[in-house]
Amino acid sequence: MPATVAIVRCPDYDRARVREAVREAFRLVPAARPLVKPGLKVLLKPNLISSSDPPERAVNTHPEFIRAVAEVFVEAGCNVFIGDSCGSLSSGSTGRAIEVTGLHDVARETGAQILDFDRLPSRPVAVPNARVLRSIQIPAILSAMDLIVTLPKFKTHGLTLMTGAVKNQLGVIPGKGKKDAHVAAPKPDVMAEALVDVHSVVRPRLAIMDAVLGMEGNGPTAGDPRSVGLVLASADCVAL
């Protein structure tokens, strides 16, 4: 059957409006509702590409958006984790991205736990039928998760033209591994294949996109914020 993609209006990051839009997106995606079950270990994977840009720059997934998704799972009795590895390769960049995005407040107020992938043990994973990346390094803790939910930001991208629910998985690769992937895939078509390689072994079962404030122009970090006013969701990252 064709995958359902929910598109819900959300004009700004007012906490109540974001919460309502996110819950409506869950309601509209039939495959999402069975995923919200007590006791599950759920990883929320936002886009934390910048260690310096505040939320209003529309570079990282907005903290109110992450909070709203976390609340859905926490209220259902899930154990919620929020984890990523920053796109900046400088030492401590992921920790700074977590700070500038305000995720410690989100974690404290929802009961979620923050994971800095750069500071956790990692392991190599072979990619079956790889086109570009035969093996990728991922945090070992991913194997303990029952569910991965990807929370991409709706943005343009200088190499892939746009970045969304598939490309967001590149951020699970700790540290310089992301740079190695770019070196191995310097052209758009090759990078697209590399992203599929990553997605094939780190496959979220739900994607919820922060398109309330997107980015146009020189994305994914130096473009201009653009009001889009939407929350999008699907159990199929490619469809979203």
C-alpha positions in Angstrom: 0.0 0.0 0.0 1.1 3.6 -0.6 2.7 5.2 2.4 0.8 7.9 4.3 2.4 11.3 4.6 0.7 13.6 7.1 0.9 17.3 6.4 -0.3 19.5 9.3 -0.3 23.3 9.6 1.7 24.8 12.4 2.4 28.6 12.0 5.0 29.0 14.7 6.8 27.4 17.6 4.3 28.3 20.3 4.5 25.3 22.6 0.7 24.5 22.6 0.5 24.8 18.8 3.5 22.6 18.1 2.2 20.0 20.6 -1.2 20.0 18.9 0.3 19.7 15.4 2.7 16.9 16.3 -0.1 14.9 17.9 -2.3 15.4 14.9 0.5 14.2 12.7 0.7 11.0 14.8 -3.1 10.6 14.5 -3.0 10.9 10.7 -0.3 8.3 10.2 -1.9 4.9 10.9 1.5 3.1 11.2 2.7 5.6 13.9 0.1 4.8 16.5 1.2 1.1 17.2 4.8 2.4 17.8 3.8 4.3 20.9 3.9 1.6 23.5 4.9 1.5 27.2 8.4 0.3 28.0 10.0 0.9 24.6 13.4 2.5 24.3 12.9 5.2 21.7 15.7 7.2 20.1 14.8 10.7 18.8 17.4 11.7 16.2 17.2 15.4 15.5 19.4 17.4 13.0 22.1 19.1 15.1 24.4 20.2 12.3 25.4 23.5 13.9 27.1 24.0 17.3 26.6 27.8 17.2 23.3 28.8 15.5 20.4 29.5 17.7 16.9 27.9 17.0 15.6 31.0 15.1 18.3 30.5 12.4 16.5 27.3 11.3 19.6 25.3 11.1 19.0 22.6 13.8 15.7 20.9 14.6 13.8 23.3 16.9 13.7 22.4 20.6 10.0 22.9 20.9 9.5 20.4 18.1 11.8 17.9 19.8 10.0 18.5 23.1 6.5 17.9 21.5 7.6 14.5 20.0 9.4 13.5 23.2 6.2 14.2 25.2 4.1 11.8 23.1 6.4 8.9 23.9 7.1 9.9 27.5 3.4 10.1 28.3 3.0 6.6 26.8 5.5 5.2 29.3 8.5 5.0 26.8 12.1 5.5 27.7 13.1 8.4 25.5 16.6 9.3 24.3 17.6 12.3 22.2 20.9 11.7 20.3 23.0 12.9 17.4 26.5 13.8 16.3 27.1 17.4 15.2 28.1 18.1 11.6 30.9 20.3 12.8 34.0 18.3 13.4 35.7 20.4 16.1 36.2 18.8 19.5 33.1 19.1 21.7 30.9 20.4 18.9 28.0 18.0 19.6 28.0 19.1 23.2 27.8 22.7 22.1 25.0 21.9 19.6 23.0 20.3 22.4 23.5 23.5 24.5 22.7 26.0 21.8 19.6 24.0 20.8 18.4 24.0 24.4 18.1 20.3 24.7 19.2 20.0 28.3 16.0 21.9 29.2 13.9 19.7 27.0 15.5 16.6 28.6 15.0 17.9 32.2 11.4 18.9 31.6 10.3 15.7 29.7 12.5 13.1 31.4 14.3 12.2 28.2 18.0 11.4 28.2 20.6 13.1 26.0 23.1 11.1 24.0 26.2 12.7 22.6 27.2 10.1 19.9 30.7 11.4 19.8 31.3 10.4 23.4 29.8 6.9 23.2 31.4 3.6 22.2 30.8 2.9 18.5 31.1 -0.2 16.3 31.5 -0.9 12.6 28.5 -2.2 10.8 28.7 -3.9 7.4 26.3 -2.5 4.7 24.8 -5.4 2.7 24.7 -4.7 -1.0 26.5 -1.4 -0.5 26.9 1.0 -3.4 29.4 3.4 -1.8 29.9 2.8 2.0 30.7 -0.9 2.6 30.9 -0.3 6.4 29.8 2.5 8.7 30.7 3.3 12.3 27.6 3.8 14.5 27.1 4.2 18.2 26.8 0.8 19.9 23.8 2.0 21.9 21.7 2.0 18.8 21.4 -1.8 19.0 19.6 -1.4 22.4 16.9 0.9 20.9 13.5 -0.6 20.1 12.6 2.3 17.9 14.4 5.1 16.0 12.4 8.3 15.2 14.1 10.7 12.9 13.4 14.4 13.3 14.8 16.2 10.3 14.7 19.9 9.5 13.2 21.0 6.2 16.1 22.7 4.4 18.0 23.2 1.2 21.4 21.6 0.8 24.3 22.6 -1.4 25.1 19.0 -2.4 21.8 17.1 -2.4 19.6 20.1 -3.1 17.4 19.3 -0.1 17.9 17.5 3.1 15.2 15.5 4.7 14.2 12.3 6.4 16.8 10.0 4.6 19.8 12.3 4.8 19.2 12.9 8.5 20.6 9.4 9.3 24.1 10.5 8.3 24.3 12.2 11.7 24.3 8.9 13.5 27.9 8.5 12.3 30.2 9.9 15.0 32.8 12.5 14.5 34.9 12.5 11.3 33.1 9.5 9.9 30.7 12.0 8.3 33.5 13.8 6.6 34.8 10.4 5.3 31.4 9.7 3.8 31.5 13.1 2.0 35.0 12.3 0.7 33.8 8.9 -0.6 30.7 10.6 -2.2 31.7 14.0 -3.5 29.0 14.3 -6.2 25.2 14.4 -5.7 24.3 11.1 -7.3 27.1 9.3 -5.4 26.1 10.9 -2.1 22.5 9.9 -2.7 23.7 6.3 -3.0 25.8 6.7 0.2 22.8 8.0 2.1 20.8 4.9 1.0 23.7 2.8 2.3 23.4 4.5 5.7 19.6 4.4 5.7 19.6 0.6 4.9 21.3 -0.2 8.2 20.0 2.7 10.4 16.3 2.7 9.4 13.9 4.8 11.4 10.4 3.4 11.7 8.9 6.9 11.9 10.0 10.4 10.5 8.5 13.6 11.7 9.8 16.7 9.9 10.2 20.2 11.4 9.0 22.4 8.5 7.6 25.1 10.7 10.6 27.3 9.9 12.6 25.9 7.0 15.7 27.1 5.2 16.1 28.3 1.6 19.2 29.5 -0.3 22.6 28.3 0.8 21.6 25.4 3.0 22.1 23.4 5.2 23.7 26.0 7.4 24.2 29.4 5.7 20.8 29.9 4.0 17.9 32.1 5.0 15.1 31.1 7.3 11.8 30.6 5.5 8.4 30.3 7.1 6.8 27.1 5.8 4.3 26.5 8.7 4.1 22.7 8.5 4.7 19.5 10.4 5.1 16.5 8.2 5.2 12.8 9.2 5.4 9.4 7.7 6.4 5.8 8.6 8.3 5.9 5.2 11.3 8.2 5.2 11.5 8.0 1.4 7.9 9.0 0.9 8.3 11.9 3.3 
